[in-house]
Amino acid sequence: MSKKKHKKHNKEQNKEQNQEQNQEQNKEQNKEQNDRQNKQNAELKEKLPEVQKEVQKTEPKPQKPWLLAVVIVLVVILALLAAALLWYGHKVDYYQDRYLQNTYINGMDCSEMTPEEVAHRLDEQAGEYSLVINGRNEQGEKIELGTVTGREINMALTNALGATEDILLQQDEWLWIKALREEQYSYSIQQGVVFDEELLREKLSALEALQEENMIAPTDAYIGDFSEKEGAYELVAHIAGTTLDVEAVIAYAEAAIYGNETSVDLEELGCYTRPEITVEDKALLKKWEKINRWLKADITYDWNGYEVEVDTSVIKNWVSLEDGKPVMDQEKVAAFVEENAQQYDTYGKPRTVTTTLGEKKTLPSGAFGWKTDREAETEELLALIENGSVTKREPIYSSKAPVKGLNDIGSSYVEADLTNQHLYLYYKGNLVLETDFVSGDMRVSGNITPQGVFGLTYKTKNAVLRGANYETPVSYWMPFHGNFGMHDATWRSEFGGDIYLSNGSHGCLNLPLDKAAELYNYLYTGYPVICYY
């Protein structure tokens, strides 16, 4: 015999023993009541002859008729009293195994019912019990998934009869007449329940919502594609789904039944399989906000006088998601900087100038013009995008020209006509100085003064110029291309003409001292120097 059956068999034996004991107790109580009643009746019978004798003794003489009336009244009263006692005792005996009037158990009127009848009714009430199973649909709306009734699972109270018999023992049957005055006697039975757990499992498993084929699996929230309309990446919400943990549902239902609850909410109890990543997931939101912060950046460049905008339409091509993580393509950002630097930088590009004498010259460029520091600007642009900055700026330049634009020489410059050995100084559009000079010796290739557009490297006074075979002090030194520069040459008495062809310098422009001093006062670092033949 299995443990479960053995346990059930023992319960039945115990129940039978309890019933036998209760029956024996009831028999003994009934016998005691009958003995007391018989004793009372015997006493009344013994007293009756004495009463009759007294009546006979006091029987009125013919001459006293009122005495007879008194005797008759007394006899009637005693008879009624005896009948009343017999009737009251009968009622007391009646309520030995029944509940008094106005007795309520668990809210049910049990007047004049036996414990067996009440126990049966309580078991019937257990069968009328129902448990509502609540859940949700795929739209997330709360719905009722089904109902389990007590009859479907053979539900009953545990030892209801024993509980009702205990209540009967608590009542005083001698007070039955008091109960007629509508004084209620209320009792509550907090009994456990028993039911067939296998039937419960079958009932729940048969619910449509617990059929595997009817369950919708949950899906994680994720960052979707870039939306042209929104100008941002979309956040695709998770799908909660309707997948239920069947074993958890059964366990919670059993607990609810044992707890006499009338409903369970599977969603509140966490019986639904949840997606791992929801729209509230902090890590997901952080990534989503990060990539959209990049896209909100708006940087307007003044790139050497030309407006270049970096906004969502540009940045969207630089960012992407790799395994759900925002990624900035630094190579594309660097390529953008390089492209605009090549387009708008003037450094190293040839210049077409019109000379003082009206000739157009296309000249190479030396260390002069606008030059973007590509590496530094790439890093700065990346930082601005990552911060979602909205700003206006110039790129970081490693070299600047006096004015912006492709024609960046401006109206202040030095013009050195190497063919005519004559220098012109323009300041803010005005010719403020001109002088003859001696340039590099044309007979020695290393000494030929280069032509091109340059920027003054720096200027200084009282410098010593050194070469392979010379060391010359000068008062004003103004280099513009490596070791090529302008300076005073006090050792020369003549300037201009054809001197440079046979007795030129080592490459510098030799100037009269006074003109060098005047020129020095006008020049500053970066001042354009144009040399041509």
Contacts in CASP RR format, 6 or more apart in sequence:
PFRMAT RR
TARGET T0000
AUTHOR 0000-0000-0000
METHOD contacts of the structure
MODEL  1
MSKKKHKKHNKEQNKEQNQEQNQEQNKEQNKEQNDRQNKQNAELKEKLPE
VQKEVQKTEPKPQKPWLLAVVIVLVVILALLAAALLWYGHKVDYYQDRYL
QNTYINGMDCSEMTPEEVAHRLDEQAGEYSLVINGRNEQGEKIELGTVTG
REINMALTNALGATEDILLQQDEWLWIKALREEQYSYSIQQGVVFDEELL
REKLSALEALQEENMIAPTDAYIGDFSEKEGAYELVAHIAGTTLDVEAVI
AYAEAAIYGNETSVDLEELGCYTRPEITVEDKALLKKWEKINRWLKADIT
YDWNGYEVEVDTSVIKNWVSLEDGKPVMDQEKVAAFVEENAQQYDTYGKP
RTVTTTLGEKKTLPSGAFGWKTDREAETEELLALIENGSVTKREPIYSSK
APVKGLNDIGSSYVEADLTNQHLYLYYKGNLVLETDFVSGDMRVSGNITP
QGVFGLTYKTKNAVLRGANYETPVSYWMPFHGNFGMHDATWRSEFGGDIY
LSNGSHGCLNLPLDKAAELYNYLYTGYPVICYY
1 9 0 8 1.000
15 159 0 8 1.000
15 161 0 8 1.000
18 161 0 8 1.000
18 162 0 8 1.000
19 161 0 8 1.000
22 165 0 8 1.000
26 96 0 8 1.000
26 97 0 8 1.000
29 96 0 8 1.000
30 93 0 8 1.000
30 96 0 8 1.000
33 89 0 8 1.000
33 92 0 8 1.000
33 93 0 8 1.000
33 96 0 8 1.000
34 93 0 8 1.000
37 86 0 8 1.000
37 89 0 8 1.000
37 93 0 8 1.000
40 85 0 8 1.000
41 86 0 8 1.000
44 82 0 8 1.000
44 85 0 8 1.000
51 74 0 8 1.000
51 75 0 8 1.000
51 78 0 8 1.000
55 71 0 8 1.000
55 74 0 8 1.000
55 75 0 8 1.000
58 67 0 8 1.000
58 70 0 8 1.000
58 71 0 8 1.000
59 67 0 8 1.000
59 68 0 8 1.000
59 71 0 8 1.000
60 66 0 8 1.000
60 67 0 8 1.000
60 68 0 8 1.000
60 71 0 8 1.000
61 67 0 8 1.000
88 177 0 8 1.000
91 176 0 8 1.000
91 177 0 8 1.000
92 173 0 8 1.000
92 174 0 8 1.000
92 176 0 8 1.000
94 176 0 8 1.000
95 171 0 8 1.000
95 173 0 8 1.000
95 176 0 8 1.000
96 173 0 8 1.000
97 114 0 8 1.000
97 115 0 8 1.000
97 168 0 8 1.000
98 112 0 8 1.000
98 113 0 8 1.000
98 114 0 8 1.000
98 168 0 8 1.000
99 105 0 8 1.000
99 110 0 8 1.000
99 111 0 8 1.000
99 112 0 8 1.000
99 113 0 8 1.000
99 114 0 8 1.000
99 118 0 8 1.000
99 167 0 8 1.000
99 168 0 8 1.000
99 171 0 8 1.000
99 185 0 8 1.000
100 111 0 8 1.000
100 171 0 8 1.000
100 173 0 8 1.000
100 175 0 8 1.000
100 176 0 8 1.000
100 179 0 8 1.000
100 185 0 8 1.000
101 111 0 8 1.000
101 112 0 8 1.000
101 176 0 8 1.000
101 179 0 8 1.000
101 180 0 8 1.000
102 109 0 8 1.000
102 111 0 8 1.000
102 179 0 8 1.000
102 182 0 8 1.000
102 183 0 8 1.000
102 184 0 8 1.000
102 185 0 8 1.000
103 109 0 8 1.000
103 110 0 8 1.000
103 111 0 8 1.000
103 171 0 8 1.000
103 179 0 8 1.000
103 184 0 8 1.000
103 185 0 8 1.000
103 187 0 8 1.000
104 110 0 8 1.000
104 184 0 8 1.000
104 185 0 8 1.000
104 186 0 8 1.000
104 187 0 8 1.000
105 118 0 8 1.000
105 122 0 8 1.000
105 164 0 8 1.000
105 167 0 8 1.000
105 186 0 8 1.000
105 187 0 8 1.000
105 188 0 8 1.000
105 189 0 8 1.000
106 122 0 8 1.000
106 125 0 8 1.000
106 187 0 8 1.000
106 188 0 8 1.000
106 189 0 8 1.000
107 186 0 8 1.000
108 118 0 8 1.000
108 121 0 8 1.000
108 122 0 8 1.000
108 125 0 8 1.000
110 117 0 8 1.000
110 118 0 8 1.000
110 121 0 8 1.000
113 121 0 8 1.000
115 161 0 8 1.000
115 162 0 8 1.000
115 164 0 8 1.000
115 165 0 8 1.000
115 167 0 8 1.000
115 168 0 8 1.000
116 161 0 8 1.000
116 164 0 8 1.000
118 160 0 8 1.000
118 164 0 8 1.000
119 157 0 8 1.000
119 160 0 8 1.000
119 161 0 8 1.000
119 162 0 8 1.000
119 163 0 8 1.000
119 164 0 8 1.000
122 157 0 8 1.000
122 160 0 8 1.000
122 164 0 8 1.000
122 189 0 8 1.000
122 191 0 8 1.000
123 156 0 8 1.000
123 157 0 8 1.000
123 160 0 8 1.000
126 150 0 8 1.000
126 155 0 8 1.000
126 156 0 8 1.000
126 157 0 8 1.000
126 193 0 8 1.000
127 149 0 8 1.000
127 150 0 8 1.000
127 151 0 8 1.000
127 155 0 8 1.000
127 156 0 8 1.000
128 149 0 8 1.000
128 150 0 8 1.000
128 151 0 8 1.000
129 149 0 8 1.000
129 150 0 8 1.000
129 155 0 8 1.000
129 193 0 8 1.000
129 257 0 8 1.000
129 260 0 8 1.000
130 147 0 8 1.000
130 148 0 8 1.000
130 149 0 8 1.000
130 150 0 8 1.000
130 262 0 8 1.000
131 147 0 8 1.000
131 148 0 8 1.000
131 149 0 8 1.000
131 253 0 8 1.000
131 256 0 8 1.000
131 257 0 8 1.000
131 261 0 8 1.000
131 262 0 8 1.000
131 263 0 8 1.000
131 264 0 8 1.000
132 144 0 8 1.000
132 146 0 8 1.000
132 147 0 8 1.000
132 262 0 8 1.000
132 263 0 8 1.000
132 264 0 8 1.000
133 144 0 8 1.000
133 145 0 8 1.000
133 146 0 8 1.000
133 147 0 8 1.000
133 148 0 8 1.000
133 204 0 8 1.000
133 207 0 8 1.000
133 249 0 8 1.000
133 253 0 8 1.000
133 263 0 8 1.000
133 264 0 8 1.000
133 266 0 8 1.000
134 142 0 8 1.000
134 143 0 8 1.000
134 144 0 8 1.000
134 145 0 8 1.000
134 263 0 8 1.000
134 264 0 8 1.000
134 265 0 8 1.000
134 266 0 8 1.000
134 267 0 8 1.000
135 142 0 8 1.000
135 143 0 8 1.000
135 144 0 8 1.000
135 145 0 8 1.000
135 209 0 8 1.000
135 265 0 8 1.000
135 266 0 8 1.000
135 267 0 8 1.000
136 142 0 8 1.000
136 143 0 8 1.000
136 240 0 8 1.000
136 242 0 8 1.000
136 266 0 8 1.000
136 267 0 8 1.000
136 272 0 8 1.000
137 143 0 8 1.000
137 242 0 8 1.000
138 216 0 8 1.000
138 239 0 8 1.000
138 241 0 8 1.000
138 242 0 8 1.000
140 240 0 8 1.000
142 265 0 8 1.000
142 267 0 8 1.000
145 207 0 8 1.000
145 208 0 8 1.000
145 209 0 8 1.000
145 210 0 8 1.000
145 266 0 8 1.000
146 207 0 8 1.000
146 209 0 8 1.000
148 200 0 8 1.000
148 203 0 8 1.000
148 204 0 8 1.000
148 253 0 8 1.000
148 257 0 8 1.000
150 195 0 8 1.000
152 199 0 8 1.000
152 203 0 8 1.000
153 195 0 8 1.000
153 196 0 8 1.000
153 197 0 8 1.000
153 199 0 8 1.000
153 200 0 8 1.000
153 203 0 8 1.000
153 257 0 8 1.000
154 195 0 8 1.000
154 196 0 8 1.000
154 199 0 8 1.000
155 193 0 8 1.000
155 194 0 8 1.000
155 195 0 8 1.000
155 257 0 8 1.000
156 193 0 8 1.000
156 194 0 8 1.000
156 195 0 8 1.000
157 163 0 8 1.000
157 189 0 8 1.000
157 191 0 8 1.000
157 192 0 8 1.000
157 193 0 8 1.000
157 194 0 8 1.000
158 191 0 8 1.000
158 192 0 8 1.000
158 193 0 8 1.000
158 194 0 8 1.000
159 191 0 8 1.000
160 189 0 8 1.000
160 191 0 8 1.000
163 189 0 8 1.000
163 191 0 8 1.000
164 189 0 8 1.000
167 187 0 8 1.000
167 189 0 8 1.000
170 187 0 8 1.000
171 185 0 8 1.000
179 185 0 8 1.000
192 258 0 8 1.000
193 257 0 8 1.000
193 258 0 8 1.000
193 260 0 8 1.000
195 257 0 8 1.000
197 254 0 8 1.000
200 250 0 8 1.000
200 253 0 8 1.000
200 254 0 8 1.000
200 257 0 8 1.000
201 250 0 8 1.000
204 210 0 8 1.000
204 246 0 8 1.000
204 249 0 8 1.000
204 250 0 8 1.000
204 253 0 8 1.000
205 246 0 8 1.000
208 214 0 8 1.000
209 215 0 8 1.000
209 242 0 8 1.000
209 244 0 8 1.000
210 244 0 8 1.000
210 246 0 8 1.000
210 249 0 8 1.000
214 242 0 8 1.000
215 241 0 8 1.000
215 242 0 8 1.000
215 243 0 8 1.000
215 244 0 8 1.000
216 239 0 8 1.000
216 241 0 8 1.000
216 242 0 8 1.000
216 243 0 8 1.000
217 241 0 8 1.000
217 243 0 8 1.000
217 273 0 8 1.000
218 238 0 8 1.000
218 239 0 8 1.000
218 240 0 8 1.000
218 241 0 8 1.000
218 243 0 8 1.000
218 272 0 8 1.000
218 273 0 8 1.000
218 274 0 8 1.000
218 275 0 8 1.000
219 238 0 8 1.000
219 239 0 8 1.000
219 241 0 8 1.000
219 275 0 8 1.000
220 238 0 8 1.000
220 275 0 8 1.000
220 276 0 8 1.000
220 277 0 8 1.000
220 278 0 8 1.000
221 235 0 8 1.000
221 236 0 8 1.000
221 237 0 8 1.000
221 238 0 8 1.000
221 275 0 8 1.000
221 277 0 8 1.000
221 278 0 8 1.000
221 279 0 8 1.000
221 281 0 8 1.000
221 284 0 8 1.000
222 236 0 8 1.000
222 277 0 8 1.000
222 284 0 8 1.000
222 324 0 8 1.000
223 233 0 8 1.000
223 234 0 8 1.000
223 235 0 8 1.000
223 236 0 8 1.000
223 284 0 8 1.000
223 287 0 8 1.000
223 288 0 8 1.000
223 291 0 8 1.000
223 321 0 8 1.000
223 324 0 8 1.000
224 233 0 8 1.000
224 234 0 8 1.000
224 235 0 8 1.000
224 236 0 8 1.000
224 321 0 8 1.000
225 233 0 8 1.000
225 234 0 8 1.000
226 232 0 8 1.000
226 233 0 8 1.000
226 234 0 8 1.000
226 316 0 8 1.000
227 233 0 8 1.000
227 234 0 8 1.000
231 295 0 8 1.000
231 312 0 8 1.000
231 316 0 8 1.000
232 292 0 8 1.000
232 295 0 8 1.000
232 296 0 8 1.000
232 312 0 8 1.000
233 288 0 8 1.000
233 291 0 8 1.000
233 292 0 8 1.000
233 295 0 8 1.000
233 321 0 8 1.000
235 279 0 8 1.000
235 284 0 8 1.000
235 285 0 8 1.000
235 288 0 8 1.000
237 279 0 8 1.000
238 275 0 8 1.000
238 277 0 8 1.000
238 278 0 8 1.000
238 279 0 8 1.000
239 275 0 8 1.000
240 272 0 8 1.000
240 274 0 8 1.000
240 275 0 8 1.000
241 272 0 8 1.000
241 273 0 8 1.000
241 275 0 8 1.000
242 272 0 8 1.000
243 272 0 8 1.000
243 273 0 8 1.000
244 266 0 8 1.000
244 271 0 8 1.000
244 272 0 8 1.000
244 273 0 8 1.000
245 271 0 8 1.000
245 272 0 8 1.000
245 273 0 8 1.000
248 269 0 8 1.000
248 270 0 8 1.000
248 271 0 8 1.000
249 266 0 8 1.000
249 271 0 8 1.000
252 264 0 8 1.000
252 266 0 8 1.000
252 269 0 8 1.000
252 271 0 8 1.000
253 264 0 8 1.000
256 263 0 8 1.000
256 264 0 8 1.000
266 272 0 8 1.000
277 284 0 8 1.000
279 285 0 8 1.000
287 324 0 8 1.000
287 325 0 8 1.000
287 326 0 8 1.000
290 326 0 8 1.000
291 319 0 8 1.000
291 321 0 8 1.000
291 326 0 8 1.000
293 386 0 8 1.000
293 387 0 8 1.000
293 388 0 8 1.000
294 315 0 8 1.000
294 319 0 8 1.000
294 326 0 8 1.000
294 328 0 8 1.000
294 385 0 8 1.000
294 386 0 8 1.000
294 388 0 8 1.000
295 312 0 8 1.000
295 315 0 8 1.000
295 316 0 8 1.000
295 319 0 8 1.000
296 312 0 8 1.000
296 388 0 8 1.000
296 390 0 8 1.000
297 310 0 8 1.000
297 311 0 8 1.000
297 315 0 8 1.000
297 384 0 8 1.000
297 385 0 8 1.000
297 387 0 8 1.000
297 388 0 8 1.000
297 389 0 8 1.000
297 390 0 8 1.000
298 309 0 8 1.000
298 310 0 8 1.000
298 311 0 8 1.000
298 312 0 8 1.000
298 389 0 8 1.000
298 390 0 8 1.000
298 391 0 8 1.000
299 309 0 8 1.000
299 310 0 8 1.000
299 311 0 8 1.000
299 381 0 8 1.000
299 384 0 8 1.000
299 385 0 8 1.000
299 389 0 8 1.000
299 390 0 8 1.000
299 391 0 8 1.000
299 392 0 8 1.000
299 393 0 8 1.000
300 307 0 8 1.000
300 308 0 8 1.000
300 309 0 8 1.000
300 310 0 8 1.000
300 391 0 8 1.000
300 392 0 8 1.000
300 393 0 8 1.000
301 307 0 8 1.000
301 308 0 8 1.000
301 309 0 8 1.000
301 310 0 8 1.000
301 340 0 8 1.000
301 392 0 8 1.000
301 393 0 8 1.000
301 394 0 8 1.000
301 395 0 8 1.000
302 392 0 8 1.000
302 393 0 8 1.000
302 394 0 8 1.000
302 404 0 8 1.000
303 340 0 8 1.000
303 344 0 8 1.000
303 372 0 8 1.000
303 394 0 8 1.000
303 395 0 8 1.000
304 344 0 8 1.000
304 345 0 8 1.000
304 346 0 8 1.000
304 370 0 8 1.000
304 404 0 8 1.000
304 405 0 8 1.000
304 406 0 8 1.000
304 408 0 8 1.000
305 344 0 8 1.000
305 404 0 8 1.000
305 405 0 8 1.000
306 343 0 8 1.000
306 344 0 8 1.000
306 405 0 8 1.000
308 340 0 8 1.000
308 344 0 8 1.000
310 336 0 8 1.000
310 381 0 8 1.000
310 385 0 8 1.000
314 336 0 8 1.000
315 385 0 8 1.000
317 332 0 8 1.000
318 328 0 8 1.000
318 329 0 8 1.000
318 332 0 8 1.000
318 333 0 8 1.000
318 336 0 8 1.000
318 385 0 8 1.000
319 326 0 8 1.000
319 327 0 8 1.000
319 328 0 8 1.000
319 329 0 8 1.000
320 326 0 8 1.000
320 327 0 8 1.000
320 329 0 8 1.000
321 327 0 8 1.000
328 382 0 8 1.000
328 385 0 8 1.000
328 386 0 8 1.000
330 378 0 8 1.000
330 382 0 8 1.000
333 378 0 8 1.000
333 381 0 8 1.000
333 382 0 8 1.000
333 385 0 8 1.000
334 374 0 8 1.000
334 378 0 8 1.000
336 381 0 8 1.000
337 372 0 8 1.000
337 374 0 8 1.000
337 377 0 8 1.000
337 378 0 8 1.000
337 381 0 8 1.000
337 395 0 8 1.000
338 374 0 8 1.000
340 372 0 8 1.000
340 395 0 8 1.000
341 371 0 8 1.000
341 372 0 8 1.000
341 374 0 8 1.000
341 377 0 8 1.000
341 395 0 8 1.000
344 370 0 8 1.000
344 372 0 8 1.000
344 405 0 8 1.000
345 369 0 8 1.000
345 370 0 8 1.000
345 371 0 8 1.000
345 372 0 8 1.000
346 365 0 8 1.000
346 368 0 8 1.000
346 369 0 8 1.000
346 370 0 8 1.000
346 371 0 8 1.000
346 401 0 8 1.000
346 405 0 8 1.000
346 406 0 8 1.000
346 408 0 8 1.000
347 365 0 8 1.000
347 367 0 8 1.000
347 368 0 8 1.000
347 369 0 8 1.000
347 370 0 8 1.000
347 371 0 8 1.000
347 399 0 8 1.000
348 364 0 8 1.000
348 365 0 8 1.000
348 366 0 8 1.000
348 368 0 8 1.000
348 369 0 8 1.000
348 371 0 8 1.000
349 365 0 8 1.000
349 406 0 8 1.000
350 362 0 8 1.000
350 363 0 8 1.000
350 364 0 8 1.000
350 365 0 8 1.000
351 362 0 8 1.000
351 363 0 8 1.000
351 365 0 8 1.000
351 407 0 8 1.000
351 409 0 8 1.000
351 452 0 8 1.000
351 453 0 8 1.000
352 360 0 8 1.000
352 361 0 8 1.000
352 362 0 8 1.000
352 363 0 8 1.000
353 360 0 8 1.000
353 361 0 8 1.000
353 363 0 8 1.000
353 409 0 8 1.000
353 453 0 8 1.000
353 530 0 8 1.000
353 532 0 8 1.000
354 360 0 8 1.000
354 361 0 8 1.000
355 361 0 8 1.000
355 415 0 8 1.000
355 417 0 8 1.000
355 532 0 8 1.000
356 415 0 8 1.000
356 417 0 8 1.000
356 424 0 8 1.000
356 431 0 8 1.000
357 417 0 8 1.000
357 420 0 8 1.000
361 532 0 8 1.000
363 451 0 8 1.000
363 452 0 8 1.000
363 453 0 8 1.000
363 530 0 8 1.000
363 531 0 8 1.000
363 532 0 8 1.000
364 451 0 8 1.000
364 452 0 8 1.000
364 453 0 8 1.000
365 452 0 8 1.000
365 453 0 8 1.000
365 454 0 8 1.000
366 452 0 8 1.000
366 453 0 8 1.000
366 454 0 8 1.000
366 455 0 8 1.000
366 481 0 8 1.000
367 399 0 8 1.000
367 454 0 8 1.000
367 455 0 8 1.000
367 457 0 8 1.000
367 481 0 8 1.000
367 482 0 8 1.000
368 399 0 8 1.000
368 401 0 8 1.000
368 453 0 8 1.000
368 454 0 8 1.000
368 455 0 8 1.000
368 526 0 8 1.000
368 528 0 8 1.000
368 529 0 8 1.000
369 399 0 8 1.000
369 400 0 8 1.000
369 401 0 8 1.000
369 408 0 8 1.000
369 455 0 8 1.000
370 397 0 8 1.000
370 399 0 8 1.000
370 400 0 8 1.000
370 401 0 8 1.000
370 404 0 8 1.000
370 405 0 8 1.000
370 408 0 8 1.000
371 397 0 8 1.000
371 398 0 8 1.000
371 399 0 8 1.000
371 400 0 8 1.000
372 395 0 8 1.000
372 396 0 8 1.000
372 397 0 8 1.000
372 398 0 8 1.000
373 395 0 8 1.000
373 396 0 8 1.000
373 397 0 8 1.000
373 398 0 8 1.000
376 396 0 8 1.000
377 395 0 8 1.000
377 396 0 8 1.000
380 396 0 8 1.000
384 391 0 8 1.000
384 393 0 8 1.000
400 526 0 8 1.000
401 408 0 8 1.000
401 409 0 8 1.000
401 410 0 8 1.000
401 526 0 8 1.000
401 528 0 8 1.000
402 408 0 8 1.000
402 409 0 8 1.000
402 410 0 8 1.000
402 412 0 8 1.000
402 413 0 8 1.000
402 526 0 8 1.000
402 527 0 8 1.000
402 528 0 8 1.000
403 409 0 8 1.000
403 410 0 8 1.000
409 453 0 8 1.000
409 528 0 8 1.000
409 530 0 8 1.000
410 528 0 8 1.000
411 426 0 8 1.000
411 428 0 8 1.000
411 429 0 8 1.000
412 426 0 8 1.000
412 427 0 8 1.000
412 428 0 8 1.000
412 429 0 8 1.000
412 527 0 8 1.000
412 528 0 8 1.000
413 426 0 8 1.000
413 527 0 8 1.000
413 528 0 8 1.000
413 529 0 8 1.000
413 530 0 8 1.000
414 423 0 8 1.000
414 424 0 8 1.000
414 425 0 8 1.000
414 426 0 8 1.000
414 486 0 8 1.000
414 519 0 8 1.000
414 523 0 8 1.000
414 527 0 8 1.000
414 528 0 8 1.000
414 529 0 8 1.000
414 530 0 8 1.000
415 423 0 8 1.000
415 424 0 8 1.000
415 425 0 8 1.000
415 426 0 8 1.000
415 530 0 8 1.000
416 422 0 8 1.000
416 423 0 8 1.000
416 437 0 8 1.000
416 439 0 8 1.000
416 449 0 8 1.000
416 509 0 8 1.000
416 529 0 8 1.000
416 530 0 8 1.000
416 531 0 8 1.000
416 532 0 8 1.000
417 423 0 8 1.000
417 424 0 8 1.000
417 532 0 8 1.000
418 439 0 8 1.000
418 449 0 8 1.000
418 451 0 8 1.000
418 500 0 8 1.000
418 531 0 8 1.000
418 532 0 8 1.000
418 533 0 8 1.000
419 532 0 8 1.000
419 533 0 8 1.000
420 497 0 8 1.000
421 436 0 8 1.000
421 437 0 8 1.000
421 438 0 8 1.000
421 439 0 8 1.000
421 495 0 8 1.000
421 496 0 8 1.000
421 497 0 8 1.000
421 498 0 8 1.000
421 499 0 8 1.000
421 500 0 8 1.000
422 434 0 8 1.000
422 435 0 8 1.000
422 436 0 8 1.000
422 437 0 8 1.000
422 496 0 8 1.000
423 433 0 8 1.000
423 434 0 8 1.000
423 435 0 8 1.000
423 436 0 8 1.000
423 437 0 8 1.000
423 509 0 8 1.000
423 511 0 8 1.000
423 515 0 8 1.000
423 519 0 8 1.000
424 431 0 8 1.000
424 433 0 8 1.000
424 434 0 8 1.000
425 431 0 8 1.000
425 432 0 8 1.000
425 433 0 8 1.000
425 434 0 8 1.000
425 519 0 8 1.000
425 522 0 8 1.000
426 432 0 8 1.000
427 522 0 8 1.000
432 522 0 8 1.000
433 515 0 8 1.000
433 518 0 8 1.000
433 519 0 8 1.000
433 522 0 8 1.000
435 495 0 8 1.000
435 511 0 8 1.000
435 512 0 8 1.000
435 515 0 8 1.000
435 519 0 8 1.000
436 495 0 8 1.000
436 496 0 8 1.000
436 497 0 8 1.000
436 512 0 8 1.000
437 486 0 8 1.000
437 495 0 8 1.000
437 496 0 8 1.000
437 509 0 8 1.000
437 510 0 8 1.000
437 511 0 8 1.000
438 489 0 8 1.000
438 492 0 8 1.000
438 495 0 8 1.000
438 496 0 8 1.000
438 499 0 8 1.000
438 500 0 8 1.000
438 503 0 8 1.000
438 504 0 8 1.000
438 505 0 8 1.000
438 509 0 8 1.000
438 510 0 8 1.000
439 449 0 8 1.000
439 500 0 8 1.000
439 504 0 8 1.000
439 505 0 8 1.000
439 507 0 8 1.000
439 508 0 8 1.000
439 509 0 8 1.000
439 510 0 8 1.000
440 447 0 8 1.000
440 448 0 8 1.000
440 449 0 8 1.000
440 500 0 8 1.000
440 504 0 8 1.000
440 505 0 8 1.000
440 506 0 8 1.000
440 507 0 8 1.000
440 508 0 8 1.000
441 447 0 8 1.000
441 448 0 8 1.000
441 500 0 8 1.000
441 501 0 8 1.000
441 502 0 8 1.000
441 503 0 8 1.000
441 504 0 8 1.000
441 505 0 8 1.000
441 506 0 8 1.000
441 507 0 8 1.000
442 448 0 8 1.000
442 500 0 8 1.000
442 501 0 8 1.000
442 504 0 8 1.000
443 501 0 8 1.000
443 502 0 8 1.000
446 507 0 8 1.000
447 504 0 8 1.000
447 505 0 8 1.000
447 506 0 8 1.000
447 507 0 8 1.000
448 507 0 8 1.000
449 484 0 8 1.000
449 505 0 8 1.000
449 507 0 8 1.000
449 508 0 8 1.000
449 509 0 8 1.000
449 531 0 8 1.000
450 481 0 8 1.000
450 484 0 8 1.000
450 531 0 8 1.000
451 531 0 8 1.000
451 532 0 8 1.000
451 533 0 8 1.000
452 530 0 8 1.000
452 531 0 8 1.000
452 532 0 8 1.000
453 528 0 8 1.000
453 529 0 8 1.000
453 530 0 8 1.000
454 480 0 8 1.000
454 481 0 8 1.000
454 528 0 8 1.000
454 529 0 8 1.000
454 530 0 8 1.000
454 531 0 8 1.000
455 480 0 8 1.000
455 526 0 8 1.000
455 527 0 8 1.000
455 528 0 8 1.000
455 529 0 8 1.000
456 478 0 8 1.000
456 479 0 8 1.000
456 480 0 8 1.000
456 523 0 8 1.000
456 524 0 8 1.000
456 525 0 8 1.000
456 526 0 8 1.000
456 527 0 8 1.000
456 528 0 8 1.000
456 529 0 8 1.000
457 479 0 8 1.000
457 480 0 8 1.000
457 481 0 8 1.000
457 482 0 8 1.000
457 525 0 8 1.000
457 526 0 8 1.000
458 479 0 8 1.000
458 525 0 8 1.000
459 476 0 8 1.000
459 477 0 8 1.000
459 478 0 8 1.000
459 520 0 8 1.000
459 523 0 8 1.000
459 524 0 8 1.000
459 525 0 8 1.000
460 477 0 8 1.000
461 475 0 8 1.000
461 476 0 8 1.000
461 477 0 8 1.000
461 520 0 8 1.000
462 473 0 8 1.000
462 474 0 8 1.000
462 475 0 8 1.000
463 473 0 8 1.000
463 474 0 8 1.000
463 477 0 8 1.000
463 487 0 8 1.000
464 471 0 8 1.000
464 472 0 8 1.000
464 473 0 8 1.000
464 474 0 8 1.000
465 471 0 8 1.000
465 472 0 8 1.000
465 473 0 8 1.000
465 474 0 8 1.000
465 477 0 8 1.000
465 487 0 8 1.000
465 508 0 8 1.000
466 472 0 8 1.000
467 506 0 8 1.000
470 506 0 8 1.000
472 491 0 8 1.000
474 487 0 8 1.000
474 488 0 8 1.000
474 489 0 8 1.000
475 487 0 8 1.000
475 488 0 8 1.000
475 490 0 8 1.000
475 513 0 8 1.000
475 516 0 8 1.000
475 517 0 8 1.000
476 486 0 8 1.000
476 487 0 8 1.000
476 488 0 8 1.000
476 516 0 8 1.000
476 517 0 8 1.000
476 519 0 8 1.000
476 520 0 8 1.000
477 485 0 8 1.000
477 487 0 8 1.000
478 485 0 8 1.000
478 486 0 8 1.000
478 487 0 8 1.000
478 516 0 8 1.000
478 519 0 8 1.000
478 520 0 8 1.000
478 523 0 8 1.000
479 485 0 8 1.000
479 486 0 8 1.000
480 486 0 8 1.000
480 529 0 8 1.000
481 529 0 8 1.000
483 508 0 8 1.000
484 507 0 8 1.000
484 508 0 8 1.000
485 507 0 8 1.000
485 508 0 8 1.000
485 509 0 8 1.000
486 508 0 8 1.000
486 509 0 8 1.000
486 511 0 8 1.000
486 516 0 8 1.000
486 519 0 8 1.000
486 529 0 8 1.000
487 508 0 8 1.000
487 509 0 8 1.000
487 510 0 8 1.000
487 511 0 8 1.000
487 516 0 8 1.000
488 510 0 8 1.000
488 511 0 8 1.000
488 512 0 8 1.000
488 513 0 8 1.000
488 516 0 8 1.000
488 517 0 8 1.000
489 495 0 8 1.000
489 505 0 8 1.000
489 510 0 8 1.000
489 511 0 8 1.000
489 512 0 8 1.000
490 513 0 8 1.000
492 510 0 8 1.000
495 510 0 8 1.000
495 511 0 8 1.000
495 512 0 8 1.000
504 510 0 8 1.000
511 519 0 8 1.000
END
